Amino acid sequence: MNDVTAEPASAAAPAVVRERGWWRVVLATLLFLFVSITPVVKIVLPIDQVFVLIVPLIAGCAIAGWWAGGRLPLALAWVALAGWILVLFTSAAGSFGYLACGWAVLLAATFAGVVILTKRDAARSFSTQAFAAIGIALVFAAGATLATKQGATTITQMVSTEAAKRSERSVAEWRQQTSSKEWTDFFAVNPDAKEIVTTIESQLEAAPTVASTLFPSMLALESLIALALAWALYHRMGRERLGPPLASLRDFRFSDQFVWGLVAGLALIVVPGLGSLSVVGANLLVFFGAMYALRGIGVGLWFLSPGRVLMAFLIVFAVLFPPVVCALGVGLGVGDTWLNWRARARPKT
């Protein structure tokens, strides 16, 4: 009689984890598209046509999935779609369109390369791979800019010109809309509304300065959001996983060493006499501040564990009072670096 030893159940191959359900990722994508076309955000956002960023990133994910054993037709289809969108965008957007498309291709290629290289060892989390890809892409872009004669000056002029063009267009549309008869009658009944309209117009006029100054940090933040959407969308179409599923916002965390980026940004702004380095500090402060704000919001959601009614109230509160939410989020997020709130017992009341 042959001595056959059955393998234990724990040795069986683990089931492939797949994201299921489209409504959340579709809702998040539509929300990203809606926010990107609002007047002020459209000026400040580096790439206002977000599909120019998302579609190449999905193509990069599909290429990494094919390399790991996924379907080649899926990768070829997304590469063809990305190429078509980039050609259309560059033909209509001018010189800045080439800059935006170049970044989209560079980031997609970098992210695909990071995923392929890290998948050899062990599946890394999305945030680890995304931060690495954005950092490497920024280093390559900065190196290419500095290596080119007058490269930094040319890029700065292109960004400033594009921001000014968007601002002029938005201000003209806003003035045309608010000068209509309906708005004039509304102002006659509600005089205070005129001040709100004037405030929004002044924000539209001041937005190009913010867009030019904070271009690197806003590009990194926009790229991170686009990468998250591309990651989620790909894993609902592709068979081969690139890493663990995206965690809930309440579980969002990153390396505690990021706090030094926040400290460095604050120091470069506060210390006088640093000149142009204060711009670097502002970008560091915006990027790492946004990361810690998200981490703090995750901590708050973990503590509150809101139901649908409370969650709806929190969303409305965040829309009406974004500075308050950001300030509270940064405070909780930075505190989580040392106190590790979510490792403690959840309060019962």
C-alpha positions in Angstrom: 0.0 0.0 0.0 1.4 3.3 -1.0 2.1 5.8 1.7 0.5 8.9 0.5 0.4 12.0 2.8 -2.3 14.5 2.1 -1.3 18.2 2.1 -2.9 20.2 4.9 -5.6 22.6 4.0 -3.5 25.5 4.9 -1.0 24.5 2.2 -3.6 24.9 -0.6 -3.1 27.8 -2.9 -4.8 30.9 -1.6 -7.8 32.2 -3.5 -7.2 35.2 -5.7 -8.6 38.4 -4.0 -10.7 40.4 -6.4 -12.4 43.7 -5.9 -16.1 43.5 -6.6 -18.6 46.2 -7.3 -18.3 49.2 -9.6 -20.4 51.8 -8.0 -17.8 53.1 -5.5 -15.0 53.4 -8.0 -17.3 54.9 -10.6 -18.6 57.4 -8.1 -15.1 58.4 -7.1 -14.1 58.8 -10.7 -17.1 61.0 -11.4 -16.4 63.0 -8.3 -12.8 63.6 -9.4 -14.0 64.7 -12.8 -16.6 67.1 -11.3 -14.1 68.7 -8.9 -11.5 69.1 -11.8 -14.0 71.3 -13.8 -15.0 73.6 -11.0 -13.6 77.1 -11.8 -10.9 77.6 -9.2 -9.7 74.0 -9.1 -9.5 73.9 -12.9 -7.0 76.7 -12.8 -4.9 75.3 -9.9 -5.0 71.6 -11.1 -1.9 70.9 -13.3 -3.7 68.6 -15.7 -7.3 69.8 -16.0 -8.3 67.0 -18.4 -7.9 64.1 -15.9 -8.5 61.4 -18.4 -5.2 62.3 -20.0 -3.7 61.1 -16.7 -6.0 58.2 -15.8 -6.1 56.3 -19.1 -2.3 56.0 -19.5 -2.0 54.9 -15.9 -4.6 52.2 -16.5 -2.5 51.2 -19.5 0.6 51.0 -17.3 -1.3 48.8 -14.8 -2.4 46.6 -17.7 1.2 46.2 -19.0 2.4 45.3 -15.5 -0.5 42.8 -15.2 0.4 41.2 -18.6 4.0 40.9 -17.5 2.8 39.0 -14.4 0.8 36.6 -16.5 -2.4 38.6 -17.4 -4.1 39.1 -20.7 -2.1 40.7 -23.5 -5.2 42.0 -25.5 -6.3 44.0 -22.4 -2.9 45.7 -22.3 -2.8 46.4 -26.0 -6.4 47.8 -25.9 -5.5 50.3 -23.1 -2.2 51.3 -24.7 -4.0 52.0 -28.0 -6.7 54.0 -26.1 -4.1 56.0 -24.2 -2.2 56.8 -27.4 -5.3 58.0 -29.1 -6.3 60.3 -26.1 -2.8 61.7 -25.9 -2.6 62.5 -29.6 -6.0 64.2 -29.4 -5.0 66.2 -26.4 -1.6 67.4 -27.7 -3.2 68.5 -31.0 -5.6 70.8 -29.1 -3.7 71.9 -26.0 -0.5 73.4 -27.5 2.9 73.3 -25.9 1.6 72.7 -22.4 -0.3 69.6 -23.7 3.1 68.0 -24.6 4.3 68.7 -21.1 1.1 67.1 -19.5 1.3 64.1 -21.8 5.0 63.6 -21.2 4.3 63.5 -17.5 1.4 61.0 -18.0 3.6 58.7 -20.0 6.6 59.0 -17.6 4.4 58.3 -14.6 2.7 55.4 -16.2 6.0 53.8 -17.3 7.6 54.4 -13.9 4.6 53.0 -12.0 4.5 49.9 -14.2 8.3 49.4 -13.7 8.0 49.8 -9.9 5.1 47.2 -9.8 7.0 44.7 -12.0 10.2 45.0 -10.0 8.6 44.9 -6.5 6.3 42.0 -7.5 9.4 39.7 -7.7 9.9 39.8 -3.9 6.4 40.2 -2.4 3.2 42.1 -3.1 3.7 45.7 -1.8 0.8 47.9 -0.9 -0.5 50.4 -3.4 0.6 53.5 -1.4 4.2 52.2 -1.2 4.4 51.7 -4.9 2.6 54.9 -5.8 4.8 57.1 -3.6 7.9 55.4 -5.0 6.7 55.9 -8.6 5.7 59.6 -8.1 9.1 60.3 -6.4 11.1 58.6 -9.1 9.1 60.3 -11.9 9.6 63.7 -10.2 13.4 63.1 -10.0 13.6 62.1 -13.6 11.5 65.1 -14.7 13.6 67.5 -12.6 16.8 66.0 -13.9 15.6 66.3 -17.5 14.6 69.9 -16.9 17.9 70.9 -15.3 19.9 69.1 -17.9 18.2 71.1 -20.7 19.4 74.6 -21.5 16.9 77.1 -20.1 14.7 74.1 -19.2 13.5 75.4 -15.8 12.7 78.8 -17.2 10.8 77.3 -20.1 8.7 75.0 -17.9 7.9 77.9 -15.5 6.8 80.1 -18.4 4.6 77.3 -19.8 3.0 76.7 -16.5 2.4 80.4 -15.9 1.0 81.0 -19.3 -1.4 78.0 -19.1 -2.6 79.1 -15.6 -3.2 82.7 -16.8 -5.0 81.4 -19.9 -7.3 79.3 -17.8 -7.9 82.2 -15.4 -8.8 84.6 -18.1 -11.3 82.1 -19.6 -12.8 81.4 -16.2 -13.1 85.1 -15.2 -14.7 85.9 -18.6 -17.2 83.1 -18.2 -18.0 84.1 -14.6 -18.5 87.7 -15.5 -20.7 86.8 -18.4 -22.8 84.6 -16.2 -23.2 87.0 -13.3 -24.0 90.0 -15.6 -27.2 88.3 -16.9 -30.6 89.7 -16.1 -31.4 86.9 -13.7 -28.3 87.5 -11.6 -28.9 91.3 -11.7 -32.4 90.8 -10.3 -31.1 88.3 -7.7 -28.5 90.9 -6.6 -31.3 93.5 -6.2 -33.1 91.3 -3.8 -30.0 89.9 -2.1 -27.3 92.6 -1.9 -25.0 90.4 0.2 -24.7 87.9 -2.7 -22.8 90.5 -4.7 -19.9 90.3 -2.2 -19.7 86.5 -2.6 -19.6 86.9 -6.4 -16.8 89.5 -6.1 -14.9 87.2 -3.7 -15.1 84.3 -6.2 -13.9 86.5 -9.0 -10.9 87.7 -7.0 -10.1 84.0 -6.2 -10.2 83.3 -10.0 -7.8 86.2 -10.6 -5.4 85.1 -7.9 -5.4 81.4 -8.8 -2.7 81.6 -11.5 -0.1 82.7 -8.9 -1.0 79.7 -6.6 -1.0 77.3 -9.6 2.5 78.4 -10.7 3.9 78.3 -7.2 2.4 75.0 -6.1 2.6 73.2 -9.5 4.9 70.3 -8.3 2.9 69.5 -5.1 -0.4 69.7 -6.9 0.9 67.5 -9.7 2.0 64.9 -7.1 -1.4 65.0 -5.4 -3.3 64.8 -8.6 -1.1 61.9 -9.8 -1.7 60.0 -6.5 -5.5 60.3 -6.9 -5.3 59.2 -10.6 -3.0 56.3 -9.6 -5.5 55.1 -7.0 -8.4 55.3 -9.5 -6.4 53.5 -12.2 -5.4 50.8 -9.7 -9.0 50.2 -8.7 -10.4 50.3 -12.2 -7.7 47.9 -13.5 -8.3 45.3 -10.8 -12.0 45.2 -11.8 -11.0 44.3 -15.4 -7.7 42.4 -15.2 -7.2 38.9 -13.9 -3.7 39.3 -12.5 -3.3 41.2 -9.3 -0.6 43.8 -8.9 -0.9 44.0 -5.1 -3.4 44.0 -2.2 -6.8 45.7 -2.7 -7.1 49.4 -1.7 -7.8 49.7 1.9 -10.6 51.9 3.3 -9.8 55.5 4.1 -10.1 54.8 7.8 -7.1 52.4 7.5 -5.0 54.9 5.5 -1.5 55.2 6.8 2.1 55.6 5.5 5.6 55.7 6.9 6.0 57.8 10.0 9.2 59.2 8.4 6.9 61.4 6.2 6.7 63.8 9.2 10.2 65.1 8.3 8.8 66.3 5.0 6.2 68.3 6.9 8.8 69.6 9.3 11.2 70.6 6.4 8.5 72.4 4.6 7.5 74.3 7.6 11.1 75.2 8.4 11.8 76.5 4.9 8.8 78.8 5.1 9.4 80.1 8.7 13.1 80.7 8.5 13.7 84.1 6.9 16.2 84.8 4.2 15.9 81.5 2.3 14.6 83.2 -0.9 13.4 80.7 -3.6 13.7 77.8 -1.1 10.5 79.0 0.5 8.7 77.9 -2.7 10.1 74.4 -2.1 8.9 74.6 1.5 5.4 75.6 0.4 5.2 72.6 -2.0 6.5 70.2 0.7 4.0 71.6 3.2 1.1 71.3 0.8 1.9 67.7 -0.3 2.7 66.3 3.1 0.0 68.4 4.8 -2.6 66.8 2.4 -1.2 63.3 3.2 -1.5 63.9 7.0 -4.9 65.5 6.5 -6.1 62.3 4.8 -4.5 60.2 7.5 -6.2 62.3 10.2 -9.6 62.0 8.5 -9.0 58.2 8.5 -8.4 58.3 12.2 -11.5 60.3 12.7 -13.6 57.9 10.7 -12.1 55.0 12.7 -13.1 56.6 16.0 -16.6 57.6 14.9 -17.4 54.5 12.8 -20.2 56.6 11.2 -23.4 55.1 9.8 -25.1 56.4 6.7 -26.8 59.4 8.3 -23.7 60.6 10.2 -21.5 60.0 7.1 -23.8 62.2 5.0 -23.6 64.9 7.7 -19.8 64.6 7.7 -19.6 65.0 4.0 -21.8 68.0 4.0 -19.7 69.5 6.8 -16.5 68.9 4.9 -17.9 70.6 1.8 -19.1 73.6 3.7 -16.0 74.0 6.0 -13.0 72.4 4.2 -10.4 74.5 6.2 -11.7 73.2 9.5 -11.7 69.6 8.3 -8.2 70.0 6.9 -6.9 71.5 10.1 -8.4 68.8 12.3 -7.2 66.2 9.9 -3.6 67.4 10.0 -3.7 67.6 13.8 -5.0 64.0 14.1 -2.7 62.7 11.4 0.5 64.2 12.9 -0.6 63.0 16.3 -1.1 59.5 14.9 2.6 59.4 14.1 3.5 59.1 17.8 0.3 58.0 19.4 -0.9 55.4 16.9 -4.6 56.1 17.7 -5.9 53.1 15.8 -3.9 50.6 17.8 -5.9 51.5 20.9 -9.2 50.2 21.9 -12.1 51.8 20.1 -14.3 53.9 22.4 -17.7 52.5 23.1 -19.4 55.9 23.3 
